[in-house]
Amino acid sequence: AWFGDGRVAILVLALMAVVLKNLMTFVSRFATARIGLATVRDLRNRLFDALLAQSPGYLFATPAAVMVSRATNDVQLVREAVAERLGDLFQDGLTLTVLVVYLISLNFVLSLAILALAPLFLAPVLRFSRDLRARVRQTQQRTADLAVIVDETVRGIGVVQTFGMSGRQADRFRRASQRQFLSNLGARAIQAANGPVMEVVGVVAALGLIAFASRQIGSGSMTLGDFSAFLLGVYGAYNPLKRLNKVNLAMQQASVAAARVNEVIDAPVAIKDRPGARKLTDIGDGIHFDGVGFAYTEGRWVLRDFNLDLPRGWTVALVGASGAGKSTVAQLIPRFWDVQEGKIRVGGRDVRDLCLVSLREQIGLVTQESVLFNETVRWNITCG
């Protein structure tokens, strides 16, 4: 009898509808956020894997702060677009598709008229998209410049303070911060202008549609009721189009950020295993440099026609002036760099013909710089 009362049943159904609607809203938003966050996680992991596989030459040529900026600021832009706008793309895209089919079914001629007005919408969209991509790329580069200055100042704080460079560094940072501010402001201006311009274009298009429809009604080709139903459908498409326009702006920013990340991921790796590389299990009679020539930059030789035998079991010290190439010799053995002339043999084989992992497993290295990872003492001890 409780459900026998129709009024109570209606209230219960209304409550169930509201609960179901909000439950589906939660599921939709959570699923979209999860997809976005997982995409960003995978992108960041790919970026870090690419950095680990790169040669020192590539990393030395790029400030560490730039890489940090790409792994944080650039990836963050991708996250915002994918996690927060992906749902709008699917939902509003589907809504708009249904409305387009509905409008065509109502009046094919008026639908063609709207299609003829499409360039009015596309022209500003394409212009805003192009300008925004350029501004966002500039802003991300300016942000990376800021990170570089902070990194250099923190790492060299002793030099900065000892030589009274605090004022100079502060001026340098403020100039970089002002450049970043202006670039960011330009991007925000484009985003702020996008909505009003598109609304003006929409009003112009609506007026053109009304003028066309009035002629159709006057000639008897269309009734006022038909046009009212069509206009209601067009109005229903306004908000989805508005949100999709915002999605486009977010995706333009994300595309720039993703391209900057992919520049690192897709960068060619100079030092890698050759096809058919052999695993090194024993160093044999030692290490031999045969007529080695090496230069960090073309034409500026650090080593030229260099020969050295390091027999197994020997302790050898290289003595020379600063910049003579002592560290370079040590770095060539584990193939941090590849020689341009001659070859280095370990176990009787050219190191370039050996598997990198197996070669480096045979080497213990103590560098001039002390490196402590932000982990426990135990972890730092066992990692080597």
C-alpha positions in Angstrom: 0.0 0.0 0.0 3.0 2.3 0.6 3.8 2.1 -3.1 0.1 2.1 -3.9 -0.1 5.8 -3.3 0.8 7.4 -6.6 2.1 10.6 -5.1 4.6 8.7 -2.8 5.7 6.6 -5.7 6.5 9.7 -7.8 8.5 11.2 -4.9 10.5 8.0 -4.5 11.2 7.8 -8.2 12.3 11.4 -8.3 14.6 10.7 -5.4 16.0 7.6 -7.1 16.5 9.6 -10.3 18.5 12.3 -8.5 20.6 9.8 -6.6 21.3 7.9 -9.9 22.1 11.1 -11.7 24.6 12.2 -9.1 26.1 8.8 -8.8 26.7 8.7 -12.5 28.2 12.2 -12.4 30.6 11.0 -9.7 31.5 7.9 -11.7 32.0 9.9 -14.9 34.2 12.6 -13.3 36.2 10.1 -11.3 36.8 7.9 -14.3 37.8 10.9 -16.4 40.2 12.1 -13.7 41.7 8.6 -13.4 42.3 8.4 -17.1 43.9 11.8 -17.1 46.1 11.2 -14.1 47.2 7.8 -15.4 48.1 9.3 -18.8 50.2 11.9 -17.1 51.9 9.3 -14.8 52.8 7.2 -17.9 54.0 10.2 -19.7 56.2 11.3 -16.8 57.5 7.7 -16.5 58.4 7.6 -20.2 60.2 10.9 -19.8 62.3 9.7 -16.9 63.1 6.4 -18.7 64.3 8.4 -21.7 66.5 10.5 -19.4 68.0 7.4 -17.9 68.8 6.0 -21.3 70.4 9.2 -22.6 74.1 9.8 -22.9 75.9 12.3 -20.7 76.6 14.4 -23.8 72.9 15.1 -24.2 72.3 15.8 -20.5 75.4 18.1 -20.2 74.1 20.2 -23.1 70.7 20.7 -21.3 70.5 22.3 -17.8 69.0 20.0 -15.2 66.4 22.6 -14.3 65.1 22.5 -17.9 64.5 18.8 -17.5 62.8 19.3 -14.2 60.6 22.0 -15.7 59.5 19.6 -18.5 58.8 16.8 -16.0 56.7 19.1 -13.8 55.3 22.3 -15.5 54.8 20.8 -19.0 53.4 17.6 -17.7 51.1 19.6 -15.4 49.6 21.3 -18.5 48.9 18.0 -20.0 47.3 16.8 -16.8 44.9 19.8 -16.6 43.7 19.3 -20.2 43.3 15.5 -20.0 42.0 15.2 -16.4 39.7 18.2 -16.4 38.6 18.6 -20.0 38.5 15.1 -21.4 35.0 14.5 -20.0 33.7 17.7 -21.6 35.1 16.5 -25.0 33.2 13.2 -25.0 30.0 14.5 -23.3 29.6 17.7 -25.3 30.9 16.1 -28.5 28.1 13.4 -28.2 25.5 16.1 -27.3 26.5 18.2 -30.3 26.4 15.2 -32.7 22.8 14.4 -31.5 21.7 18.0 -31.9 23.2 18.2 -35.4 21.3 15.1 -36.5 18.1 16.6 -34.9 18.6 19.9 -36.7 19.1 18.2 -40.1 16.0 16.2 -39.5 14.0 19.4 -38.8 15.2 21.5 -41.8 17.9 20.5 -44.1 18.0 23.9 -45.9 18.5 25.8 -42.6 21.2 23.3 -41.6 23.1 24.0 -44.8 22.8 27.7 -44.0 24.4 27.1 -40.7 27.1 25.1 -42.4 27.7 28.1 -44.7 28.3 30.2 -41.7 30.8 27.8 -40.2 33.9 29.8 -41.5 32.8 32.7 -39.3 33.4 30.4 -36.3 36.4 28.6 -37.6 38.5 31.6 -38.6 38.8 33.0 -35.0 39.1 29.5 -33.5 42.1 28.8 -35.8 43.7 32.2 -35.1 43.3 31.9 -31.4 44.7 28.4 -31.4 47.8 29.4 -33.4 48.5 32.4 -31.3 47.9 30.5 -28.0 50.3 27.7 -29.0 53.0 30.2 -29.7 52.4 32.1 -26.4 52.3 28.9 -24.3 55.5 27.6 -25.8 57.2 30.9 -25.0 55.8 30.9 -21.5 57.0 27.3 -20.8 60.4 28.3 -22.0 60.4 31.4 -19.8 59.4 29.2 -16.9 62.3 26.9 -17.6 64.6 29.9 -17.6 63.4 30.8 -14.2 64.1 27.3 -12.9 67.6 27.4 -14.4 68.4 30.6 -12.5 67.1 29.3 -9.2 69.1 26.0 -9.7 72.3 27.8 -10.6 72.0 30.2 -7.6 71.2 27.4 -5.1 74.1 25.2 -6.3 76.5 28.1 -6.4 75.3 30.0 -3.4 78.8 30.0 -1.9 80.2 31.7 -5.0 77.3 34.1 -5.2 77.6 35.3 -1.6 81.4 35.3 -1.5 81.8 37.5 -4.6 78.8 39.8 -3.7 76.7 38.6 -6.7 73.4 38.6 -4.8 72.3 41.9 -6.4 73.3 40.8 -9.9 71.5 37.4 -9.5 68.4 39.2 -8.1 68.3 41.5 -11.1 68.8 38.6 -13.4 65.9 36.7 -11.8 63.6 39.7 -11.9 64.2 40.2 -15.6 63.5 36.6 -16.3 60.4 36.7 -14.0 59.2 39.8 -15.9 59.6 38.0 -19.3 57.7 35.0 -17.9 55.0 37.3 -16.6 54.5 39.1 -20.0 54.4 35.8 -21.9 51.9 34.4 -19.5 49.8 37.6 -19.6 49.8 37.3 -23.4 48.5 33.8 -23.2 45.8 34.8 -20.7 44.8 37.8 -22.9 44.2 35.4 -25.8 42.1 33.1 -23.6 40.1 36.1 -22.2 39.4 37.5 -25.7 38.3 34.1 -27.0 34.9 34.0 -25.3 33.7 37.5 -26.1 34.9 37.3 -29.8 33.1 33.9 -30.2 29.9 35.3 -28.6 29.9 38.3 -31.0 30.5 35.9 -34.0 27.6 33.8 -32.7 25.3 36.8 -32.5 26.2 37.8 -36.1 25.6 34.2 -37.3 22.2 34.1 -35.4 21.1 37.4 -37.0 22.1 36.0 -40.4 20.1 32.8 -39.7 17.0 34.8 -38.6 17.2 37.0 -41.8 17.4 33.8 -43.9 14.6 32.2 -42.1 12.4 35.3 -42.3 12.6 35.0 -46.1 11.8 31.4 -46.0 8.7 32.1 -43.8 7.7 34.9 -46.0 7.8 32.7 -49.1 5.8 30.0 -47.4 8.7 27.5 -47.5 8.7 27.3 -43.7 6.3 28.0 -40.8 7.1 30.0 -37.7 6.6 26.9 -35.6 9.2 25.0 -37.6 11.7 27.8 -37.2 11.0 28.1 -33.5 11.7 24.3 -33.1 14.9 24.7 -35.1 16.0 27.8 -33.1 15.5 25.9 -29.9 17.8 23.1 -31.2 20.5 25.7 -32.1 20.2 27.3 -28.7 20.7 23.9 -27.1 24.0 23.6 -29.0 25.3 26.9 -27.6 26.6 25.7 -24.3 28.2 22.5 -25.7 29.9 24.6 -28.3 31.1 27.1 -25.7 32.6 24.3 -23.5 34.2 22.6 -26.6 35.8 25.9 -27.4 37.4 25.9 -23.9 38.4 22.3 -24.5 40.2 23.4 -27.6 42.1 26.1 -25.8 43.2 23.6 -23.1 44.2 21.1 -25.7 46.3 23.7 -27.6 48.2 24.3 -24.4 48.5 20.6 -23.7 49.7 19.9 -27.3 52.6 22.4 -26.8 53.5 20.9 -23.4 53.3 17.4 -24.8 55.5 18.3 -27.7 58.2 19.7 -25.4 58.1 16.5 -23.3 58.2 14.3 -26.5 61.3 16.3 -27.7 63.1 14.6 -24.8 61.4 11.2 -25.2 62.1 11.0 -28.9 65.6 12.5 -28.8 68.1 10.0 -30.4 70.3 8.2 -28.0 74.0 8.6 -29.1 75.4 5.9 -26.8 73.6 2.5 -27.2 74.2 -1.1 -27.9 75.1 -2.0 -31.5 73.2 -4.8 -33.1 74.7 -8.1 -32.0 76.5 -6.5 -29.1 78.3 -9.2 -27.0 78.1 -9.6 -23.2 81.3 -8.9 -21.4 82.0 -11.6 -18.7 85.7 -11.0 -18.1 88.1 -8.1 -18.8 90.8 -10.5 -20.1 94.3 -9.0 -20.2 93.0 -5.5 -19.3 92.1 -2.2 -21.0 93.8 -0.8 -24.1 93.6 2.6 -25.8 94.6 2.2 -29.5 95.2 5.5 -31.3 92.3 7.2 -29.6 91.1 10.6 -30.7 88.3 12.4 -28.9 86.7 15.8 -28.9 83.7 17.1 -27.0 83.1 19.6 -29.9 84.1 19.1 -33.5 87.7 20.1 -34.2 88.7 20.8 -30.6 90.6 17.6 -29.7 91.0 16.6 -26.1 92.9 13.4 -27.0 94.6 12.7 -30.3 96.5 9.5 -31.3 96.3 8.5 -27.6 97.7 5.1 -26.7 97.6 3.5 -23.2 97.8 0.0 -21.9 96.2 -0.8 -18.5 97.2 -4.5 -17.8 94.9 -6.5 -15.6 95.9 -6.3 -11.9 97.8 -3.0 -12.2 97.2 0.2 -10.4 97.7 3.1 -12.7 97.6 6.9 -12.0 97.2 9.5 -14.7 99.1 12.7 -13.8 98.8 15.9 -15.7 97.7 19.5 -15.8 94.1 20.5 -15.3 92.2 20.1 -18.5 94.8 17.6 -19.9 92.1 14.9 -20.4 92.6 12.7 -17.3 88.8 12.6 -16.5 88.0 12.2 -20.1 90.1 9.0 -20.3 88.2 7.6 -17.3 84.9 8.5 -18.8 85.6 6.9 -22.2 86.0 3.4 -20.7 82.4 3.0 -19.5 81.3 4.6 -22.8 79.9 7.8 -21.4 81.2 9.1 -24.7 82.3 7.4 -27.9 85.7 8.1 -29.5 85.9 9.7 -32.9 89.2 8.0 -33.8 90.8 4.7 -32.8 89.2 2.3 -30.4 89.2 1.2 -26.7 89.5 -2.5 -26.1 88.3 -4.3 -23.0 88.8 -8.1 -22.9 90.2 -7.9 -26.4 87.0 -6.4 -27.8 86.1 -2.8 -28.9 83.9 -1.4 -26.1 81.4 -0.3 -28.8 80.8 -4.0 -29.6 80.0 -4.8 -26.0 76.7 -4.7 -24.2 76.6 -1.5 -22.2 75.1 -3.0 -19.1 77.7 -5.8 -19.0 80.5 -3.4 -19.6 79.5 -1.1 -16.8 78.9 -4.0 -14.4 82.7 -4.6 -14.6 83.5 -1.0 -13.6 83.7 0.7 -10.2 83.8 4.5 -10.5 84.5 7.1 -7.9 83.9 10.6 -9.4 85.2 14.0 -8.5 81.8 15.0 -7.3 80.1 13.5 -4.2 76.6 12.3 -5.0 74.0 11.5 -2.3 70.5 10.6 -3.4 67.6 11.8 -1.4 67.2 8.3 0.2 68.3 6.5 3.3 72.0 5.9 4.1 71.4 2.2 3.5 69.9 2.8 0.1 72.8 5.0 -0.9 75.3 2.4 0.2 73.6 -0.5 -1.5 72.9 1.3 -4.8 76.6 0.9 -5.8 
